[in-house]
Every structure is written in C-alpha cells, then in structure tokens.
Amino acid sequence: MKKRSLWGARFSLNKAWGPGLGIAMVLVGTVIGAGFASGAEIMAYFTRYGEAGFLGMLAAGLLIFLGTYGTLKIAYEYQDTDYGRFTERIAGKWAGAVLDAVVTLSMLLGYGVMLSGTGAIAEQQWGISKYPAMLAMAAACYLPLRRGSTGILAVCRVLTPILIIGGLLLGLYSVLGYARGQETAGLLLQPLSVFSALPLENWPQALFSGILYASYNMLGAAAVLAGLAGEMRRREDIWRAAWIGTAVLVVLTLALGVATFLNYDTIQGVSIPALALLEEHAVWQQLYVGVLLGAMYTTAISDGFGVLNRVRGCGVNRNLLCLLLTGAAFLLAQLGFGDLVDKGYRLFGYLGIGQLILIAVHALAKDTIPNKGDIHEKKQWRRRK
C-alpha cells in the first residue's frame, strides 16, 4: 500500500477543512469591526452590566451559532446566493422584502461605520484630517469587492488570524496589569467599584443586551454567509464554519470583556477603550492601531460584499456599483463614529430580532439534505425530490 507523505496529509487536511475554516474566518472578520476591536461594543453591550455582562456574552455566542448554522444550512440546501430569496424562504414574500431592505441598510450602515472609524483613528492618533484616511480605506476595499466571494475569502483568511491574536494579546496584557504599569507574578484580578456598582442582579438587562448584540451582527453576517453558498462542498462545512467561527468570537469577547471589566473605572466614557488600555505604551498602542484598521477593513469589505450581493441583479455594472456603494457609505460616515455605533447599531439590533428567531428556528428544524457527498451528489438528490 502506498504511504502518504506528510505534505500529502497536510494538503488533504487543508482541502477537507478549507471551506468550513474559510467561512468561519469570514464570520469572524464580519463581526470584528471597529466597535468590537476598539472595545466600544463590549463596553456598551456587556461590561456596563458588571458580572452579569458575561452571561450576556454567552447568550450572544449561542444565538450567533444558531444564526450562522441556520443561514449556512439554507444556503447549502438551495445553493442560492441571492439574499432576497433567502429572506423570502424564512419570512415569506412581503415580510421577506421588508427584512431584505432592513438588512441592506444595516450593511450600508456598517460600511459607513468602518470608514468613519478609520477617520476617527486618523484624527485621534495621528492628528491628521479624517478624509484622506477614509478615502484610503475606501480605495483599499474596492479591489476585493470587485472580485466578489473570492476576494473576501482571500482577505479574511490572511487578516482574521492577525485580528484574533491581537485581541487575545490585548486581553491578556490588560488582565496581567502591565498596561497600567503594575508588576505581577501571576494572574491578578483586581476588585473595582464596578463590582458593587453593577451587581449580578442586572442579568435580565444583560441577557437582552446580548440578544440585541447577536441580532444586529447576524443581520449583516447572514447576508454575507448566504452569498458564500457556492463555497461549501459538504454538509460538514456547515458545522465547522458555525462552531469554529462562534468559538473564536466567544473567546475574543470574553478576553476583551475581562480587560474592560477590570479597568472599567478608568476607561468609562473613552471613545476607543482598547487604546486607552495601552496609553502608557506607545509602541504597543500603535501596533494595536494596525489591528483596529485591519478589523475595520475586513468588516467593511464583508458589509460591502453583502450589499453588492443584494443589488447585483439591478443591471448596473459591478464596478459602477462598487463606486456608488462606497460613495453612499462615505456620506453616511459623516454622521460620526460614536453616534453610528451607539444609536445605529442598537436600532438595527431591535429590527434584527425577528430575522434571528426565524433563522434559529430553521437551524433547529429537522435536516432535509444529505449528510454526505459533494455538490454534484446533492444536486442529483434535489432533482429526485
């Protein structure tokens, strides 16, 4: 019997896990945007509720898993990348049309937030005008948006692991106390006034905040994931993408949650809490600025891809659509980073609860597709049905 080389084994592993792992990285790259990586989202949705906020994080993780699995399940079953038909299948014709419009607007908002966040960093960290930085980010998004799913997968495969490492290191760095000039021999959890000011009795609010967080993020993520239907080759890709992507997000959320929780008194009210944690270490702070920009970039192209995937059938050239989309997001970014994250995200969080429930119901429904086999086998099965 012919022995397989180590290189051949690695190639087979990459081939088997590639689609699921790649889609998981797209999910992580879509969620980890300016608000998440900066710590602003974690503060607004979780840390403000004290210890109960960690319960909200776990609830959000569970809902994101169900939403991701349900979305990929529908996309795989129908092999249809059109998000309009996706919403029609889960909500019906009229309600689906309304949901489709809400999701498209939420992704346009997300694109605008990423451009606005880039400008905010340019002004706050480098003391330059925000407009050149915003234009540079928009230009960098243009090429992967033109390439479609191939471009977004390529970018997320490269940048998302860097974002994951950056977020974990920031959490560890802050917990150990080095960001505040403290020398520790081991893990030091310092009791702050937040423990008494925000007790565990806030768990109902924390749970609901976790639901809002998951519903908003799944609004845009569902459209992006549905557009990747053609990337999945086997039923196992759905599970791999859902659990890997969700596990990474939960770990990152907990890491940043602990970091902001322990330093709540000193970073409360700061627009970019993550950079405030590193204010005494200029070099590390500038390195994390790169992480923030990478997070904004992956989310911007993910949201842009979702919008383009929705309007691609309007008969307009894709290059022109990319330009029109970027122009609209640029105008939206003028509203300001803080207002867009706080008010815009919460508004669409409320609107997205219905979609999250519908997708979660589908995720828990009985499987109707083959457990094994490639795309060609599945298509033959569908024709028999």
Long-range contacts (C-beta under 8 A, 24 or more apart in sequence): 17-240, 19-231, 19-232, 19-233, 19-234, 19-237, 19-240, 19-241, 20-232, 20-236, 20-237, 20-238, 20-239, 20-240, 20-241, 20-244, 21-240, 21-241, 21-244, 22-153, 22-156, 22-157, 22-231, 23-72, 23-153, 23-225, 23-228, 23-231, 23-232, 23-237, 23-241, 23-245, 24-240, 24-241, 24-242, 24-244, 24-245, 24-248, 25-153, 25-156, 25-157, 25-160, 25-161, 25-245, 26-152, 26-153, 26-156, 26-160, 26-224, 26-225, 26-228, 26-245, 26-302, 27-68, 27-221, 27-224, 27-225, 27-241, 27-245, 27-246, 27-249, 28-156, 28-160, 28-163, 28-164, 28-245, 28-248, 28-249, 28-252, 29-155, 29-156, 29-159, 29-160, 29-163, 29-295, 29-298, 29-299, 29-302, 30-217, 30-220, 30-221, 30-224, 30-298, 30-299, 30-302, 30-303, 31-64, 31-217, 31-221, 31-249, 31-299, 32-160, 32-163, 32-167, 32-249, 32-252, 32-295, 32-298, 32-299, 33-110, 33-113, 33-114, 33-117, 33-295, 33-296, 33-298, 33-299, 33-300, 34-113, 34-114, 34-116, 34-117, 34-118, 34-292, 34-295, 34-296, 34-299, 34-337, 34-341, 35-113, 35-117, 35-341, 35-345, 36-252, 36-253, 36-256, 36-295, 37-163, 37-166, 37-167, 37-274, 37-291, 37-292, 37-295, 37-296, 38-117, 38-271, 38-272, 38-273, 38-274, 38-275, 38-292, 39-256, 39-259, 39-260, 39-267, 39-272, 39-273, 39-274, 39-277, 40-271, 40-272, 40-273, 40-341, 41-213, 41-341, 41-345, 42-253, 42-256, 42-257, 42-260, 42-273, 43-260, 43-264, 43-267, 43-268, 43-273, 44-341, 44-342, 45-209, 45-210, 45-212, 45-213, 46-206, 46-209, 46-210, 46-213, 46-253, 46-257, 47-194, 47-257, 47-260, 47-261, 47-264, 48-198, 49-198, 49-202, 49-203, 49-205, 49-206, 49-209, 50-194, 50-195, 50-197, 50-198, 50-199, 50-200, 50-202, 50-261, 51-195, 51-198, 51-199, 51-200, 52-198, 52-199, 52-200, 52-201, 52-202, 52-203, 52-205, 52-206, 52-207, 53-198, 53-202, 53-206, 53-209, 53-257, 53-261, 54-254, 54-257, 55-203, 55-206, 55-207, 55-210, 56-206, 56-207, 56-209, 56-210, 56-213, 57-210, 57-250, 57-253, 57-254, 57-257, 58-210, 58-250, 59-207, 59-210, 59-211, 59-214, 60-210, 60-211, 60-213, 60-214, 60-253, 61-214, 61-246, 61-249, 61-250, 61-253, 63-210, 63-211, 63-214, 63-215, 63-218, 63-356, 63-360, 64-214, 64-217, 64-218, 64-221, 64-246, 64-249, 65-242, 65-243, 65-246, 66-359, 66-360, 66-363, 66-364, 67-214, 67-218, 67-221, 67-222, 67-356, 67-359, 67-360, 67-363, 68-218, 68-221, 68-225, 68-241, 68-242, 68-245, 68-246, 69-238, 69-239, 69-242, 69-363, 70-359, 70-360, 70-361, 70-362, 70-363, 70-364, 71-218, 71-221, 71-222, 71-225, 71-226, 71-359, 72-225, 72-232, 72-237, 72-238, 72-241, 72-242, 73-238, 73-362, 73-363, 73-367, 73-369, 74-226, 74-359, 74-362, 75-225, 75-226, 75-228, 75-229, 75-232, 76-229, 76-232, 76-235, 76-237, 76-238, 76-369, 76-378, 77-368, 77-369, 78-229, 79-229, 79-230, 79-375, 79-378, 79-379, 80-226, 80-229, 81-149, 81-226, 81-227, 81-228, 81-229, 81-230, 81-309, 82-226, 82-309, 82-313, 83-222, 83-223, 83-226, 83-227, 83-306, 83-309, 83-310, 84-310, 86-222, 86-223, 86-226, 87-355, 90-355, 90-358, 90-359, 90-362, 91-354, 91-355, 91-358, 99-354, 99-355, 100-310, 102-219, 102-348, 102-351, 102-352, 102-355, 103-219, 103-220, 103-222, 103-223, 103-306, 103-310, 103-352, 103-355, 104-223, 104-306, 104-307, 104-310, 104-311, 105-348, 106-216, 106-219, 106-220, 106-348, 106-351, 106-352, 107-219, 107-220, 107-223, 107-303, 107-304, 107-306, 107-307, 107-310, 108-303, 108-307, 108-325, 108-328, 108-329, 108-332, 109-332, 109-340, 109-344, 109-345, 109-348, 110-220, 110-299, 110-300, 110-303, 111-300, 111-303, 111-304, 111-307, 111-325, 111-326, 111-329, 111-332, 112-328, 112-329, 112-330, 112-331, 112-332, 112-333, 112-335, 112-340, 113-333, 113-337, 113-340, 113-341, 113-344, 113-345, 114-296, 114-297, 114-299, 114-300, 114-303, 114-329, 115-300, 115-329, 115-330, 115-332, 115-333, 116-332, 116-333, 116-334, 116-335, 116-336, 116-337, 116-340, 117-292, 117-296, 117-337, 118-293, 118-296, 119-333, 119-337, 120-271, 120-272, 120-337, 121-272, 121-289, 121-292, 121-293, 124-271, 124-272, 124-275, 125-275, 125-285, 125-286, 125-289, 134-330, 134-333, 135-330, 137-293, 137-296, 137-297, 137-300, 138-326, 138-329, 138-330, 140-297, 141-297, 141-300, 141-301, 141-304, 141-326, 142-322, 142-323, 142-326, 144-301, 144-305, 145-301, 145-304, 145-305, 145-308, 145-322, 145-325, 146-318, 146-319, 146-322, 148-305, 148-308, 149-227, 149-228, 149-230, 149-231, 149-305, 151-301, 152-224, 152-301, 152-302, 152-305, 153-228, 153-231, 155-297, 155-298, 155-301, 156-298, 156-302, 159-294, 159-297, 159-298, 160-298, 162-291, 162-294, 163-291, 163-294, 163-295, 163-298, 164-248, 164-252, 166-287, 166-288, 166-291, 166-294, 167-252, 167-255, 167-256, 167-291, 168-251, 168-252, 168-255, 170-255, 170-256, 170-259, 170-274, 170-277, 170-278, 170-288, 170-291, 171-252, 171-254, 171-255, 171-256, 171-258, 171-259, 172-255, 173-259, 173-277, 173-278, 173-284, 174-258, 174-259, 174-262, 174-263, 174-277, 175-258, 175-259, 175-262, 178-281, 179-263, 179-277, 179-278, 179-279, 179-280, 179-281, 180-263, 180-266, 180-280, 181-280, 189-262, 190-262, 192-262, 192-263, 192-264, 192-265, 193-265, 194-261, 194-264, 194-265, 211-353, 211-356, 212-346, 212-349, 212-350, 212-353, 213-349, 214-356, 215-349, 215-350, 215-352, 215-353, 215-355, 215-356, 216-345, 216-346, 216-348, 216-349, 216-352, 218-352, 218-355, 218-356, 218-359, 219-348, 219-351, 219-352, 219-355, 220-302, 220-303, 220-306, 221-302, 222-355, 222-359, 223-306, 223-307, 223-309, 223-310, 224-302, 224-303, 224-305, 224-306, 224-309, 226-309, 227-305, 227-306, 227-309, 232-375, 233-374, 233-375, 234-372, 234-373, 234-374, 235-369, 235-370, 235-371, 235-372, 235-373, 271-337, 271-338, 300-329, 304-329
